[in-house]
Each structure stands twice: as structure tokens, then as C-alpha cells.
Amino acid sequence: MTAESNITWKANFPDSFLWAEWEDEEASVFFHRGSGETLLLNPLGAYLLKTICSEDISEEKLAQRTVRYFDLPVDEELLSAISVSLHTFEQKGLLLSSASQ
């Protein structure tokens, strides 16, 4: 895997994360009280945020778990989607990375 293994991700104020999910819908609605951000997330985005809320994790380990969880092959498109999602969540104030500290 070519994910940035030296970067560790953690939730910014994980107690501020609120979720709404519906059984017959793929998307999740997410609200972060600290930043005021409300997002409509696809399954990948929801999985990434929920995983990081439960533990600090390296980008490489997160990519490995994501591949197993969704039963997907490892490819550059997926790794890029994970990386872009993480950096977008960081810009919105939802996540913190060891690279920015």
C-alpha cells in the first residue's frame, strides 16, 4: 500500500460527533458540534470518520482496514479517495493529523 504510513489521524473533539443513519439509505448524515459542519457522507466517508473516532490510527492501517471492510482490491483510486477524504475532513476541522501538529 502506498498510503502515507507516517501520518496518524485522530478525531478533533470526538465527543462532538453526531450521526444519523437510515436502514434503507447508503448515506449518513454527520454533524460536528465543534466546527458546526454538517455533511452527507457516502459509506467510505462514514467508515473513515467512525473508525478514527474510535481510535487514533495511521493512514496505512486505516487503508488496510478499509480494504478488508469493503472487500475491495487495493488500487490507487481507493488510496487516493481515502487520502482526499482525510485531508478534506482535516480542513473542515473534524480530524487532526500528526503532520499538522
Phi and psi restraints in degrees (range 20) as a CNS / XPLOR table:
assign (resid 1 and name C) (resid 2 and name N)
       (resid 2 and name CA) (resid 2 and name C) 1.0 -112.0 20.0 2
assign (resid 2 and name N) (resid 2 and name CA)
       (resid 2 and name C) (resid 3 and name N) 1.0 18.4 20.0 2
assign (resid 2 and name C) (resid 3 and name N)
       (resid 3 and name CA) (resid 3 and name C) 1.0 -63.4 20.0 2
assign (resid 3 and name N) (resid 3 and name CA)
       (resid 3 and name C) (resid 4 and name N) 1.0 156.0 20.0 2
assign (resid 3 and name C) (resid 4 and name N)
       (resid 4 and name CA) (resid 4 and name C) 1.0 -71.9 20.0 2
assign (resid 4 and name N) (resid 4 and name CA)
       (resid 4 and name C) (resid 5 and name N) 1.0 90.9 20.0 2
assign (resid 4 and name C) (resid 5 and name N)
       (resid 5 and name CA) (resid 5 and name C) 1.0 -69.2 20.0 2
assign (resid 5 and name N) (resid 5 and name CA)
       (resid 5 and name C) (resid 6 and name N) 1.0 -20.7 20.0 2
assign (resid 5 and name C) (resid 6 and name N)
       (resid 6 and name CA) (resid 6 and name C) 1.0 -85.5 20.0 2
assign (resid 6 and name N) (resid 6 and name CA)
       (resid 6 and name C) (resid 7 and name N) 1.0 -4.3 20.0 2
assign (resid 6 and name C) (resid 7 and name N)
       (resid 7 and name CA) (resid 7 and name C) 1.0 -96.9 20.0 2
assign (resid 7 and name N) (resid 7 and name CA)
       (resid 7 and name C) (resid 8 and name N) 1.0 128.8 20.0 2
assign (resid 7 and name C) (resid 8 and name N)
       (resid 8 and name CA) (resid 8 and name C) 1.0 -107.8 20.0 2
assign (resid 8 and name N) (resid 8 and name CA)
       (resid 8 and name C) (resid 9 and name N) 1.0 137.1 20.0 2
assign (resid 8 and name C) (resid 9 and name N)
       (resid 9 and name CA) (resid 9 and name C) 1.0 -110.9 20.0 2
assign (resid 9 and name N) (resid 9 and name CA)
       (resid 9 and name C) (resid 10 and name N) 1.0 143.8 20.0 2
assign (resid 9 and name C) (resid 10 and name N)
       (resid 10 and name CA) (resid 10 and name C) 1.0 -143.8 20.0 2
assign (resid 10 and name N) (resid 10 and name CA)
       (resid 10 and name C) (resid 11 and name N) 1.0 156.1 20.0 2
assign (resid 10 and name C) (resid 11 and name N)
       (resid 11 and name CA) (resid 11 and name C) 1.0 -74.4 20.0 2
assign (resid 11 and name N) (resid 11 and name CA)
       (resid 11 and name C) (resid 12 and name N) 1.0 139.9 20.0 2
assign (resid 11 and name C) (resid 12 and name N)
       (resid 12 and name CA) (resid 12 and name C) 1.0 -89.0 20.0 2
assign (resid 12 and name N) (resid 12 and name CA)
       (resid 12 and name C) (resid 13 and name N) 1.0 109.4 20.0 2
assign (resid 12 and name C) (resid 13 and name N)
       (resid 13 and name CA) (resid 13 and name C) 1.0 54.4 20.0 2
assign (resid 13 and name N) (resid 13 and name CA)
       (resid 13 and name C) (resid 14 and name N) 1.0 67.8 20.0 2
assign (resid 13 and name C) (resid 14 and name N)
       (resid 14 and name CA) (resid 14 and name C) 1.0 -58.7 20.0 2
assign (resid 14 and name N) (resid 14 and name CA)
       (resid 14 and name C) (resid 15 and name N) 1.0 -22.2 20.0 2
assign (resid 14 and name C) (resid 15 and name N)
       (resid 15 and name CA) (resid 15 and name C) 1.0 -71.6 20.0 2
assign (resid 15 and name N) (resid 15 and name CA)
       (resid 15 and name C) (resid 16 and name N) 1.0 -10.0 20.0 2
assign (resid 15 and name C) (resid 16 and name N)
       (resid 16 and name CA) (resid 16 and name C) 1.0 -91.4 20.0 2
assign (resid 16 and name N) (resid 16 and name CA)
       (resid 16 and name C) (resid 17 and name N) 1.0 1.1 20.0 2
assign (resid 16 and name C) (resid 17 and name N)
       (resid 17 and name CA) (resid 17 and name C) 1.0 -87.8 20.0 2
assign (resid 17 and name N) (resid 17 and name CA)
       (resid 17 and name C) (resid 18 and name N) 1.0 126.3 20.0 2
assign (resid 17 and name C) (resid 18 and name N)
       (resid 18 and name CA) (resid 18 and name C) 1.0 -124.7 20.0 2
assign (resid 18 and name N) (resid 18 and name CA)
       (resid 18 and name C) (resid 19 and name N) 1.0 141.1 20.0 2
assign (resid 18 and name C) (resid 19 and name N)
       (resid 19 and name CA) (resid 19 and name C) 1.0 -125.3 20.0 2
assign (resid 19 and name N) (resid 19 and name CA)
       (resid 19 and name C) (resid 20 and name N) 1.0 148.2 20.0 2
assign (resid 19 and name C) (resid 20 and name N)
       (resid 20 and name CA) (resid 20 and name C) 1.0 -134.3 20.0 2
assign (resid 20 and name N) (resid 20 and name CA)
       (resid 20 and name C) (resid 21 and name N) 1.0 126.6 20.0 2
assign (resid 20 and name C) (resid 21 and name N)
       (resid 21 and name CA) (resid 21 and name C) 1.0 -137.1 20.0 2
assign (resid 21 and name N) (resid 21 and name CA)
       (resid 21 and name C) (resid 22 and name N) 1.0 148.2 20.0 2
assign (resid 21 and name C) (resid 22 and name N)
       (resid 22 and name CA) (resid 22 and name C) 1.0 -122.0 20.0 2
assign (resid 22 and name N) (resid 22 and name CA)
       (resid 22 and name C) (resid 23 and name N) 1.0 141.8 20.0 2
assign (resid 22 and name C) (resid 23 and name N)
       (resid 23 and name CA) (resid 23 and name C) 1.0 -58.2 20.0 2
assign (resid 23 and name N) (resid 23 and name CA)
       (resid 23 and name C) (resid 24 and name N) 1.0 -39.3 20.0 2
assign (resid 23 and name C) (resid 24 and name N)
       (resid 24 and name CA) (resid 24 and name C) 1.0 -95.4 20.0 2
assign (resid 24 and name N) (resid 24 and name CA)
       (resid 24 and name C) (resid 25 and name N) 1.0 11.0 20.0 2
assign (resid 24 and name C) (resid 25 and name N)
       (resid 25 and name CA) (resid 25 and name C) 1.0 -119.5 20.0 2
assign (resid 25 and name N) (resid 25 and name CA)
       (resid 25 and name C) (resid 26 and name N) 1.0 142.8 20.0 2
assign (resid 25 and name C) (resid 26 and name N)
       (resid 26 and name CA) (resid 26 and name C) 1.0 -79.5 20.0 2
assign (resid 26 and name N) (resid 26 and name CA)
       (resid 26 and name C) (resid 27 and name N) 1.0 -34.9 20.0 2
assign (resid 26 and name C) (resid 27 and name N)
       (resid 27 and name CA) (resid 27 and name C) 1.0 -78.6 20.0 2
assign (resid 27 and name N) (resid 27 and name CA)
       (resid 27 and name C) (resid 28 and name N) 1.0 153.0 20.0 2
assign (resid 27 and name C) (resid 28 and name N)
       (resid 28 and name CA) (resid 28 and name C) 1.0 -118.8 20.0 2
assign (resid 28 and name N) (resid 28 and name CA)
       (resid 28 and name C) (resid 29 and name N) 1.0 147.8 20.0 2
assign (resid 28 and name C) (resid 29 and name N)
       (resid 29 and name CA) (resid 29 and name C) 1.0 -104.0 20.0 2
assign (resid 29 and name N) (resid 29 and name CA)
       (resid 29 and name C) (resid 30 and name N) 1.0 133.9 20.0 2
assign (resid 29 and name C) (resid 30 and name N)
       (resid 30 and name CA) (resid 30 and name C) 1.0 -128.4 20.0 2
assign (resid 30 and name N) (resid 30 and name CA)
       (resid 30 and name C) (resid 31 and name N) 1.0 138.1 20.0 2
assign (resid 30 and name C) (resid 31 and name N)
       (resid 31 and name CA) (resid 31 and name C) 1.0 -131.2 20.0 2
assign (resid 31 and name N) (resid 31 and name CA)
       (resid 31 and name C) (resid 32 and name N) 1.0 134.5 20.0 2
assign (resid 31 and name C) (resid 32 and name N)
       (resid 32 and name CA) (resid 32 and name C) 1.0 -114.4 20.0 2
assign (resid 32 and name N) (resid 32 and name CA)
       (resid 32 and name C) (resid 33 and name N) 1.0 110.3 20.0 2
assign (resid 32 and name C) (resid 33 and name N)
       (resid 33 and name CA) (resid 33 and name C) 1.0 -60.6 20.0 2
assign (resid 33 and name N) (resid 33 and name CA)
       (resid 33 and name C) (resid 34 and name N) 1.0 -35.2 20.0 2
assign (resid 33 and name C) (resid 34 and name N)
       (resid 34 and name CA) (resid 34 and name C) 1.0 -66.0 20.0 2
assign (resid 34 and name N) (resid 34 and name CA)
       (resid 34 and name C) (resid 35 and name N) 1.0 -40.3 20.0 2
assign (resid 34 and name C) (resid 35 and name N)
       (resid 35 and name CA) (resid 35 and name C) 1.0 -99.7 20.0 2
assign (resid 35 and name N) (resid 35 and name CA)
       (resid 35 and name C) (resid 36 and name N) 1.0 -16.8 20.0 2
assign (resid 35 and name C) (resid 36 and name N)
       (resid 36 and name CA) (resid 36 and name C) 1.0 79.0 20.0 2
assign (resid 36 and name N) (resid 36 and name CA)
       (resid 36 and name C) (resid 37 and name N) 1.0 6.7 20.0 2
assign (resid 36 and name C) (resid 37 and name N)
       (resid 37 and name CA) (resid 37 and name C) 1.0 -76.5 20.0 2
assign (resid 37 and name N) (resid 37 and name CA)
       (resid 37 and name C) (resid 38 and name N) 1.0 132.4 20.0 2
assign (resid 37 and name C) (resid 38 and name N)
       (resid 38 and name CA) (resid 38 and name C) 1.0 -119.4 20.0 2
assign (resid 38 and name N) (resid 38 and name CA)
       (resid 38 and name C) (resid 39 and name N) 1.0 128.1 20.0 2
assign (resid 38 and name C) (resid 39 and name N)
       (resid 39 and name CA) (resid 39 and name C) 1.0 -130.7 20.0 2
assign (resid 39 and name N) (resid 39 and name CA)
       (resid 39 and name C) (resid 40 and name N) 1.0 144.7 20.0 2
assign (resid 39 and name C) (resid 40 and name N)
       (resid 40 and name CA) (resid 40 and name C) 1.0 -98.5 20.0 2
assign (resid 40 and name N) (resid 40 and name CA)
       (resid 40 and name C) (resid 41 and name N) 1.0 113.9 20.0 2
assign (resid 40 and name C) (resid 41 and name N)
       (resid 41 and name CA) (resid 41 and name C) 1.0 -108.2 20.0 2
assign (resid 41 and name N) (resid 41 and name CA)
       (resid 41 and name C) (resid 42 and name N) 1.0 140.7 20.0 2
assign (resid 41 and name C) (resid 42 and name N)
       (resid 42 and name CA) (resid 42 and name C) 1.0 -77.0 20.0 2
assign (resid 42 and name N) (resid 42 and name CA)
       (resid 42 and name C) (resid 43 and name N) 1.0 172.7 20.0 2
assign (resid 42 and name C) (resid 43 and name N)
       (resid 43 and name CA) (resid 43 and name C) 1.0 -57.4 20.0 2
assign (resid 43 and name N) (resid 43 and name CA)
       (resid 43 and name C) (resid 44 and name N) 1.0 -36.3 20.0 2
assign (resid 43 and name C) (resid 44 and name N)
       (resid 44 and name CA) (resid 44 and name C) 1.0 -64.6 20.0 2
assign (resid 44 and name N) (resid 44 and name CA)
       (resid 44 and name C) (resid 45 and name N) 1.0 -49.6 20.0 2
assign (resid 44 and name C) (resid 45 and name N)
       (resid 45 and name CA) (resid 45 and name C) 1.0 -60.0 20.0 2
assign (resid 45 and name N) (resid 45 and name CA)
       (resid 45 and name C) (resid 46 and name N) 1.0 -42.9 20.0 2
assign (resid 45 and name C) (resid 46 and name N)
       (resid 46 and name CA) (resid 46 and name C) 1.0 -63.1 20.0 2
assign (resid 46 and name N) (resid 46 and name CA)
       (resid 46 and name C) (resid 47 and name N) 1.0 -44.3 20.0 2
assign (resid 46 and name C) (resid 47 and name N)
       (resid 47 and name CA) (resid 47 and name C) 1.0 -60.9 20.0 2
assign (resid 47 and name N) (resid 47 and name CA)
       (resid 47 and name C) (resid 48 and name N) 1.0 -45.8 20.0 2
assign (resid 47 and name C) (resid 48 and name N)
       (resid 48 and name CA) (resid 48 and name C) 1.0 -60.3 20.0 2
assign (resid 48 and name N) (resid 48 and name CA)
       (resid 48 and name C) (resid 49 and name N) 1.0 -49.2 20.0 2
assign (resid 48 and name C) (resid 49 and name N)
       (resid 49 and name CA) (resid 49 and name C) 1.0 -65.1 20.0 2
assign (resid 49 and name N) (resid 49 and name CA)
       (resid 49 and name C) (resid 50 and name N) 1.0 -42.7 20.0 2
assign (resid 49 and name C) (resid 50 and name N)
       (resid 50 and name CA) (resid 50 and name C) 1.0 -63.6 20.0 2
assign (resid 50 and name N) (resid 50 and name CA)
       (resid 50 and name C) (resid 51 and name N) 1.0 -39.9 20.0 2
assign (resid 50 and name C) (resid 51 and name N)
       (resid 51 and name CA) (resid 51 and name C) 1.0 -64.6 20.0 2
assign (resid 51 and name N) (resid 51 and name CA)
       (resid 51 and name C) (resid 52 and name N) 1.0 -45.3 20.0 2
assign (resid 51 and name C) (resid 52 and name N)
       (resid 52 and name CA) (resid 52 and name C) 1.0 -69.4 20.0 2
assign (resid 52 and name N) (resid 52 and name CA)
       (resid 52 and name C) (resid 53 and name N) 1.0 -29.9 20.0 2
assign (resid 52 and name C) (resid 53 and name N)
       (resid 53 and name CA) (resid 53 and name C) 1.0 -65.5 20.0 2
assign (resid 53 and name N) (resid 53 and name CA)
       (resid 53 and name C) (resid 54 and name N) 1.0 -28.7 20.0 2
assign (resid 53 and name C) (resid 54 and name N)
       (resid 54 and name CA) (resid 54 and name C) 1.0 -87.0 20.0 2
assign (resid 54 and name N) (resid 54 and name CA)
       (resid 54 and name C) (resid 55 and name N) 1.0 -19.4 20.0 2
assign (resid 54 and name C) (resid 55 and name N)
       (resid 55 and name CA) (resid 55 and name C) 1.0 -167.5 20.0 2
assign (resid 55 and name N) (resid 55 and name CA)
       (resid 55 and name C) (resid 56 and name N) 1.0 151.8 20.0 2
assign (resid 55 and name C) (resid 56 and name N)
       (resid 56 and name CA) (resid 56 and name C) 1.0 -70.8 20.0 2
assign (resid 56 and name N) (resid 56 and name CA)
       (resid 56 and name C) (resid 57 and name N) 1.0 138.4 20.0 2
assign (resid 56 and name C) (resid 57 and name N)
       (resid 57 and name CA) (resid 57 and name C) 1.0 -150.7 20.0 2
assign (resid 57 and name N) (resid 57 and name CA)
       (resid 57 and name C) (resid 58 and name N) 1.0 145.8 20.0 2
assign (resid 57 and name C) (resid 58 and name N)
       (resid 58 and name CA) (resid 58 and name C) 1.0 -74.6 20.0 2
assign (resid 58 and name N) (resid 58 and name CA)
       (resid 58 and name C) (resid 59 and name N) 1.0 154.5 20.0 2
assign (resid 58 and name C) (resid 59 and name N)
       (resid 59 and name CA) (resid 59 and name C) 1.0 -63.0 20.0 2
assign (resid 59 and name N) (resid 59 and name CA)
       (resid 59 and name C) (resid 60 and name N) 1.0 -36.3 20.0 2
assign (resid 59 and name C) (resid 60 and name N)
       (resid 60 and name CA) (resid 60 and name C) 1.0 -64.6 20.0 2
assign (resid 60 and name N) (resid 60 and name CA)
       (resid 60 and name C) (resid 61 and name N) 1.0 -46.6 20.0 2
assign (resid 60 and name C) (resid 61 and name N)
       (resid 61 and name CA) (resid 61 and name C) 1.0 -65.2 20.0 2
assign (resid 61 and name N) (resid 61 and name CA)
       (resid 61 and name C) (resid 62 and name N) 1.0 -38.8 20.0 2
assign (resid 61 and name C) (resid 62 and name N)
       (resid 62 and name CA) (resid 62 and name C) 1.0 -62.6 20.0 2
assign (resid 62 and name N) (resid 62 and name CA)
       (resid 62 and name C) (resid 63 and name N) 1.0 -41.8 20.0 2
assign (resid 62 and name C) (resid 63 and name N)
       (resid 63 and name CA) (resid 63 and name C) 1.0 -62.9 20.0 2
assign (resid 63 and name N) (resid 63 and name CA)
       (resid 63 and name C) (resid 64 and name N) 1.0 -42.6 20.0 2
assign (resid 63 and name C) (resid 64 and name N)
       (resid 64 and name CA) (resid 64 and name C) 1.0 -61.5 20.0 2
assign (resid 64 and name N) (resid 64 and name CA)
       (resid 64 and name C) (resid 65 and name N) 1.0 -44.7 20.0 2
assign (resid 64 and name C) (resid 65 and name N)
       (resid 65 and name CA) (resid 65 and name C) 1.0 -65.4 20.0 2
assign (resid 65 and name N) (resid 65 and name CA)
       (resid 65 and name C) (resid 66 and name N) 1.0 -38.3 20.0 2
assign (resid 65 and name C) (resid 66 and name N)
       (resid 66 and name CA) (resid 66 and name C) 1.0 -63.6 20.0 2
assign (resid 66 and name N) (resid 66 and name CA)
       (resid 66 and name C) (resid 67 and name N) 1.0 -43.9 20.0 2
assign (resid 66 and name C) (resid 67 and name N)
       (resid 67 and name CA) (resid 67 and name C) 1.0 -59.0 20.0 2
assign (resid 67 and name N) (resid 67 and name CA)
       (resid 67 and name C) (resid 68 and name N) 1.0 -45.2 20.0 2
assign (resid 67 and name C) (resid 68 and name N)
       (resid 68 and name CA) (resid 68 and name C) 1.0 -67.1 20.0 2
assign (resid 68 and name N) (resid 68 and name CA)
       (resid 68 and name C) (resid 69 and name N) 1.0 -45.1 20.0 2
assign (resid 68 and name C) (resid 69 and name N)
       (resid 69 and name CA) (resid 69 and name C) 1.0 -60.6 20.0 2
assign (resid 69 and name N) (resid 69 and name CA)
       (resid 69 and name C) (resid 70 and name N) 1.0 -45.3 20.0 2
assign (resid 69 and name C) (resid 70 and name N)
       (resid 70 and name CA) (resid 70 and name C) 1.0 -91.8 20.0 2
assign (resid 70 and name N) (resid 70 and name CA)
       (resid 70 and name C) (resid 71 and name N) 1.0 -1.7 20.0 2
assign (resid 70 and name C) (resid 71 and name N)
       (resid 71 and name CA) (resid 71 and name C) 1.0 52.3 20.0 2
assign (resid 71 and name N) (resid 71 and name CA)
       (resid 71 and name C) (resid 72 and name N) 1.0 55.7 20.0 2
assign (resid 71 and name C) (resid 72 and name N)
       (resid 72 and name CA) (resid 72 and name C) 1.0 -116.3 20.0 2
assign (resid 72 and name N) (resid 72 and name CA)
       (resid 72 and name C) (resid 73 and name N) 1.0 154.3 20.0 2
assign (resid 72 and name C) (resid 73 and name N)
       (resid 73 and name CA) (resid 73 and name C) 1.0 -75.3 20.0 2
assign (resid 73 and name N) (resid 73 and name CA)
       (resid 73 and name C) (resid 74 and name N) 1.0 151.7 20.0 2
assign (resid 73 and name C) (resid 74 and name N)
       (resid 74 and name CA) (resid 74 and name C) 1.0 -77.1 20.0 2
assign (resid 74 and name N) (resid 74 and name CA)
       (resid 74 and name C) (resid 75 and name N) 1.0 120.5 20.0 2
assign (resid 74 and name C) (resid 75 and name N)
       (resid 75 and name CA) (resid 75 and name C) 1.0 -146.6 20.0 2
assign (resid 75 and name N) (resid 75 and name CA)
       (resid 75 and name C) (resid 76 and name N) 1.0 166.1 20.0 2
assign (resid 75 and name C) (resid 76 and name N)
       (resid 76 and name CA) (resid 76 and name C) 1.0 -62.7 20.0 2
assign (resid 76 and name N) (resid 76 and name CA)
       (resid 76 and name C) (resid 77 and name N) 1.0 -32.6 20.0 2
assign (resid 76 and name C) (resid 77 and name N)
       (resid 77 and name CA) (resid 77 and name C) 1.0 -63.1 20.0 2
assign (resid 77 and name N) (resid 77 and name CA)
       (resid 77 and name C) (resid 78 and name N) 1.0 -45.2 20.0 2
assign (resid 77 and name C) (resid 78 and name N)
       (resid 78 and name CA) (resid 78 and name C) 1.0 -67.3 20.0 2
assign (resid 78 and name N) (resid 78 and name CA)
       (resid 78 and name C) (resid 79 and name N) 1.0 -45.8 20.0 2
assign (resid 78 and name C) (resid 79 and name N)
       (resid 79 and name CA) (resid 79 and name C) 1.0 -61.4 20.0 2
assign (resid 79 and name N) (resid 79 and name CA)
       (resid 79 and name C) (resid 80 and name N) 1.0 -37.5 20.0 2
assign (resid 79 and name C) (resid 80 and name N)
       (resid 80 and name CA) (resid 80 and name C) 1.0 -66.7 20.0 2
assign (resid 80 and name N) (resid 80 and name CA)
       (resid 80 and name C) (resid 81 and name N) 1.0 -42.4 20.0 2
assign (resid 80 and name C) (resid 81 and name N)
       (resid 81 and name CA) (resid 81 and name C) 1.0 -61.4 20.0 2
assign (resid 81 and name N) (resid 81 and name CA)
       (resid 81 and name C) (resid 82 and name N) 1.0 -40.2 20.0 2
assign (resid 81 and name C) (resid 82 and name N)
       (resid 82 and name CA) (resid 82 and name C) 1.0 -64.4 20.0 2
assign (resid 82 and name N) (resid 82 and name CA)
       (resid 82 and name C) (resid 83 and name N) 1.0 -48.8 20.0 2
assign (resid 82 and name C) (resid 83 and name N)
       (resid 83 and name CA) (resid 83 and name C) 1.0 -62.4 20.0 2
assign (resid 83 and name N) (resid 83 and name CA)
       (resid 83 and name C) (resid 84 and name N) 1.0 -45.2 20.0 2
assign (resid 83 and name C) (resid 84 and name N)
       (resid 84 and name CA) (resid 84 and name C) 1.0 -62.1 20.0 2
assign (resid 84 and name N) (resid 84 and name CA)
       (resid 84 and name C) (resid 85 and name N) 1.0 -42.9 20.0 2
assign (resid 84 and name C) (resid 85 and name N)
       (resid 85 and name CA) (resid 85 and name C) 1.0 -60.5 20.0 2
assign (resid 85 and name N) (resid 85 and name CA)
       (resid 85 and name C) (resid 86 and name N) 1.0 -46.7 20.0 2
assign (resid 85 and name C) (resid 86 and name N)
       (resid 86 and name CA) (resid 86 and name C) 1.0 -61.7 20.0 2
assign (resid 86 and name N) (resid 86 and name CA)
       (resid 86 and name C) (resid 87 and name N) 1.0 -44.7 20.0 2
assign (resid 86 and name C) (resid 87 and name N)
       (resid 87 and name CA) (resid 87 and name C) 1.0 -69.1 20.0 2
assign (resid 87 and name N) (resid 87 and name CA)
       (resid 87 and name C) (resid 88 and name N) 1.0 -33.0 20.0 2
assign (resid 87 and name C) (resid 88 and name N)
       (resid 88 and name CA) (resid 88 and name C) 1.0 -65.8 20.0 2
assign (resid 88 and name N) (resid 88 and name CA)
       (resid 88 and name C) (resid 89 and name N) 1.0 -44.8 20.0 2
assign (resid 88 and name C) (resid 89 and name N)
       (resid 89 and name CA) (resid 89 and name C) 1.0 -63.1 20.0 2
assign (resid 89 and name N) (resid 89 and name CA)
       (resid 89 and name C) (resid 90 and name N) 1.0 -35.2 20.0 2
assign (resid 89 and name C) (resid 90 and name N)
       (resid 90 and name CA) (resid 90 and name C) 1.0 -66.3 20.0 2
assign (resid 90 and name N) (resid 90 and name CA)
       (resid 90 and name C) (resid 91 and name N) 1.0 -44.0 20.0 2
assign (resid 90 and name C) (resid 91 and name N)
       (resid 91 and name CA) (resid 91 and name C) 1.0 -62.0 20.0 2
assign (resid 91 and name N) (resid 91 and name CA)
       (resid 91 and name C) (resid 92 and name N) 1.0 -31.6 20.0 2
assign (resid 91 and name C) (resid 92 and name N)
       (resid 92 and name CA) (resid 92 and name C) 1.0 -82.5 20.0 2
assign (resid 92 and name N) (resid 92 and name CA)
       (resid 92 and name C) (resid 93 and name N) 1.0 -2.4 20.0 2
assign (resid 92 and name C) (resid 93 and name N)
       (resid 93 and name CA) (resid 93 and name C) 1.0 85.1 20.0 2
assign (resid 93 and name N) (resid 93 and name CA)
       (resid 93 and name C) (resid 94 and name N) 1.0 13.9 20.0 2
assign (resid 93 and name C) (resid 94 and name N)
       (resid 94 and name CA) (resid 94 and name C) 1.0 -87.8 20.0 2
assign (resid 94 and name N) (resid 94 and name CA)
       (resid 94 and name C) (resid 95 and name N) 1.0 -32.0 20.0 2
assign (resid 94 and name C) (resid 95 and name N)
       (resid 95 and name CA) (resid 95 and name C) 1.0 -126.2 20.0 2
assign (resid 95 and name N) (resid 95 and name CA)
       (resid 95 and name C) (resid 96 and name N) 1.0 157.8 20.0 2
assign (resid 95 and name C) (resid 96 and name N)
       (resid 96 and name CA) (resid 96 and name C) 1.0 -123.4 20.0 2
assign (resid 96 and name N) (resid 96 and name CA)
       (resid 96 and name C) (resid 97 and name N) 1.0 141.3 20.0 2
assign (resid 96 and name C) (resid 97 and name N)
       (resid 97 and name CA) (resid 97 and name C) 1.0 -115.7 20.0 2
assign (resid 97 and name N) (resid 97 and name CA)
       (resid 97 and name C) (resid 98 and name N) 1.0 153.6 20.0 2
assign (resid 97 and name C) (resid 98 and name N)
       (resid 98 and name CA) (resid 98 and name C) 1.0 -65.8 20.0 2
assign (resid 98 and name N) (resid 98 and name CA)
       (resid 98 and name C) (resid 99 and name N) 1.0 -22.0 20.0 2
assign (resid 98 and name C) (resid 99 and name N)
       (resid 99 and name CA) (resid 99 and name C) 1.0 -71.2 20.0 2
assign (resid 99 and name N) (resid 99 and name CA)
       (resid 99 and name C) (resid 100 and name N) 1.0 -26.2 20.0 2
assign (resid 99 and name C) (resid 100 and name N)
       (resid 100 and name CA) (resid 100 and name C) 1.0 -97.7 20.0 2
assign (resid 100 and name N) (resid 100 and name CA)
       (resid 100 and name C) (resid 101 and name N) 1.0 -0.8 20.0 2
